[in-house]
């Protein structure tokens, strides 16, 4: 029976890699041969490649399947699947946080989603909107809080370069003003 599952999986790899992975994994569990392992490896690789172009729900399902089926035959594919599945979760959490007005935390989640899944743009539009809101919000904050926000904006992975540049420039102005104030204080003390 395991042999038939593996043979069926091999036929489905190009047509339906999700189904192929499921059949190959079941076949491999029943007969742990090098041939079955090879088919499972081929099916996992095909599904991993195809998942990048899938809609979110289908991709998440594919990555969930890969986290289970690839761990016995290819740790790299399994880890990539875990990372990408996690990235979808982080993107969703970031969106929720942004909608609740917690822009700093949202940006951290968006950045982590980009780090875990750089091949796919999960967050750029929402991230840019969040970063701009945070930049606008920073104008009402005190010096230390502004620096914290600017540092976050400068270090976020996948953020629009225009917003990063604005944050760097604003941080630079604060640094220069701090130095000038420090020098003035030193001169007064002398």
Secondary structure, DSSP 8 states (H G I E B T S, - for coil): -HHHHHHHHHHHTTT-HHHHHHHHHHHHHH---HHHHHHHHHHHHHHHHHHTTS-HHHHHHHHHHHHHHSTTT-HHHHHHHHHHHHHHHHHHHHHHHHHTT-HHHHHHHHHHHHHHTTTS-SSHHHHHHHHHHHHHHHTTS-HHHHHHHHHHHHH-TT--HHHHHHHHHHHHHHHHHHHHHHHHHHHHH-
